[in-house]
């Protein structure tokens, strides 16, 4: 990450919010560098599925999930 050779970080958190764990520092460093961070394997799978099907951006819709 320090050499700007990373565009996306996949890092699944472990139980607990312990800031001493490596994963916490990896995610924080990625966010501070404005990198994409995926913390869930099902989200990663969905992204890979979409990319492998070559779905065009104009066919995707963004839905707001807030109340």
N, C-alpha and C positions, 0 to 999 in steps of 0.2 A: 504494500500500500504506500509506503514511503516514497517509492520511485515512480508513482503514478502508473503502475503496470496492471492495476486491478480496476475493473469496471463494476463488478457485482460481487457481493459477499454472501455466501450461504453459511449460516451459523445457527444451529438450533440450541436454544438455551436449555440448561439443566434446571432441575427444581431448585427453587430458592432464588433470592435476589442478592446473591453474594457478590459484591463488587471486587472481590479478590480473585475471582475465577478468570481464566484466560478468555473464555467466550465473551464475558462482559466487556473486557478491554478491546477485543477484536471488533465487536459491534459498535462500541463507542468511537473507536478510531475511524471506522468506516463512515459513520454518520457525520463525524467532524470533517471528513473529507468530501462530503456530499456524494458518497457512493450509495448505490442501491444495496439494501440489506434484506435478505429473505430469511425468516426465522422459522419457517414451517415447510416441511417436506411436501405436503399436499399442494401448497402454493407453488413450489418449484415444479412439481409434476404438471400442474395446470399450465404454467408458462412454457414448459418444454413441449407439451401437447399442442398448444396453440402455434408455437414456432415451427414445429415439425409439419403441421398441416398448411403452412404458408397462408394463414388467414390474413387478409388485408386489414390494415388499421381502420379503414372507413366502414368495415362491417362490425366493428366492436363498439359497444356502448358503455358509457360510464353511468352507474347508478349510485346515487347518494343513499347511504344506509342509515343516516342519523335520524333520530325521532323528530 
